[in-house]
């Protein structure tokens, strides 16, 4: 659970373990242990476009429980810094990260409430994704550890030395990761949640889910999933 705990701590979202394809507008089931079962796509189910805002950057990202202390050095040899993990779960990420969040949710949920489709009340709709491309991740489940990073003249990370921490299994190293690593889902409640209207005859209410609430997870999924 080292990766799961580190990603949850870093983003406050539901981790996707292992990282893989998951996009805004997909719907999933989430069972105990954080296992995610992909059920389908609202874009395909409803025949509509899911609009989203996107922020992308090449980053060196550290969660709140991870800190960096400069050790000195100068170009062209490069500066050095010590990256320290505390006694709570933490994540260090080097590479490209893209965050997407849905923006036309009212139209999407309204279309779903009116559609004649087979819909499970246990489905959860993905409204935000954290996608990495060729990223390098160091994850801690809550054990103190240090690594050393070397930076080039332009400030970019040239190399990372985490030999001791990896040897003692204080860190999980995941090189060259591509895929969605975290997401935010919402629960949709139909019919009785709001007064019916001509625009949305079924009525619906939306609640963003809390990754730290054990009641958000269902016991299991018995039918076929992919």
N, C-alpha and C positions, 0 to 999 in steps of 0.2 A: 504493500500500500504506500510505499515511499513516494512514488510518482504521483499517485492520486492525492495524497495529503499535501504534497508540495504545490501542485497546481491549484488545488482548492484554496490553500492559504494565499497564493499569489494573486488570484483573480477574483475570488469570491464567487466563482461560477462552478458549474458542474464539470468535472474533468471528463475527458473522453479517453478511455484506456482500453486498448492502445489508440494512439492518434490515428485518425483516418478521415475519409470524406464525410462531412456533415455540413450542410449549408443552411442559411437562413430560410425559413419556410418549410423545412423538413419537420415531420412529427415522429415522436419516439415514445417508447415506454421505458421507465426507469425503475429497476427492481433493486432489492436490498443488495448492499455491497457496491452500489453505484453502477451496476451493469446497465448499459444502454442498448436497447433493441430498436433498430431503425424500422419504422413502419411504412413510411411513404413521404410524398412531397405534396404540399398544398398547391404549389404551382401546377403540377400535373393533375391533381385531383380536381381542381376547380377551373383549370385552363386560364389562369391569370398570371400576371407578372408580379413577383415579389420585389418591391423596391427597397433599397437599403442605402444607408450612409456608410462610407468606408474610410478608414484611416490606416495607412500603411507606412512602415518605416523600417530601416535597418537599425537594430538596437542592441544595446547591452542592458538587459533588464534584470533588476534584483527585487525580490519581494521584500516586504517590510522587515522580515526577520534576518535579512542578509545585509551586510555592510561592507564598504570598501575604504581602505586606508592607503593613501599614497606612500610608496616606499622610496621614491626618488628616481634618479636616472635621467638621461638626456638623449636627444637625437644625435646621431642616427642609431645608437644602440637601443633606444626606446626607454620609456618610463615603465616603472613596475608598481603594482598595487597588490595588497593582500585582500582577498575576498573572504569574509568570515561568515559562517553559518552559526546561528545561535541554537539554543536548546528547544526551539519550536520549529515546525516544518517550514522549509524555505526553498526558493527556486532561484537559480541563476540561469539566464537565457541569453545566448549570443546568436544573432542572426536576424532574419527578416520575420516580422510579425504583422499580420493584417487583421484588423478588427472590423467586422461588419455588423450593423444593427438595422433591423427592419424599420421602415418609416411609414408605410401605408397600411398600418395594422387595422384601423377602423374599417377600411374597405375590404380587407382580406377576411376579417372576422365576420363582417356583415354578410359577405358572400357565402361563407361557410354556414352561417346560421340559417340561410335561406335554401341552401343546396339540398337536394334529395340524395344524400350519400350515406354509406354505412360508416358511422363514426363512433368510436369508443370513448366513454367519458374518462378513461384512463390515459388517453393520448395526451402528450405534452408537445407544444409547438415551440420550435427553436426560433428565438427572435434575435439572438446575438451569437456570433462565433468568433473565436480567437484561432487564427490559422497561422502556422509557421511554415517557412520554406527553407529547407537545408539548414535548420537551426541546430545549435548545440545546447543541450540542457544538462545542468547539474542539479540534482534533487536531493534534499535532505528530509528525512522523516522526523527529525527533531533531535539529532545528535550534533554536538559542536564539532566543527571541522573548518579547515582553512585551505584555500588554494591561492596560487599566485598567477596574476595575469600580466603579460607584457604588452605594451602599447607602442605602435609606430609613431612617427612624427606627426601624422595626421590625426592621431587620437584613436585610431581603430585598433581593436584587439588583434595582436599578431599571434600570440600563443598563450596557452594555459597550462600550468603545472599543477596537477591535482594528484600526483602519484601517491603520496602518503595517505591522503584521505580515501582514495579508492582502494589502496592496499588493505586498509583497516575496515573497509566496507562502511565507512561513515557517509559516503555519497553514492548516489546512483548516477552514472554518466550515460547520457543518451545522445550519441553523435548523429548528425545529418538527419534530423527529424523533419518530415514533411507531412502536413495534415492538420486537421482541427484538433486542438489539444484541450479546449474548454468551450463551454456554451452556456447560455442562459435560456431556460424554457419557461413557458407560461402554461397555466391550466385554464381551460375555457369551460365555463358552466353555462348551459343553455336553458331556455324555457322559463324557469321559475325565478331567475335571478333578478330580472328587471321587468317593468311593465311592458307589455307588447306595444309595438308601434307599427305604423304603416311601412316605415323604412326597414325595420328589423322585426318582423312579425314574431320570431321566436324569442327575442331578447337574449342577452348574454352578458356575462361578467367575466373579467380577466384578472388573473392573479399571478404575479411573477413568483416563481418558486424559490425556496430558501434551501440552499445546499446543506446547511447545518441542521435542518429539521428532519429527524428520522421519520416523521409521519409523512414526509413527501414521497417516500419510496414505497412501492407495492411489494408484496411477498414474492411474487414470481409470475412468469408468463408461461402458460402451458401450450398455447398454439404455436405453430411454426413462425419463426422470426428470421430476419436476415440482418 
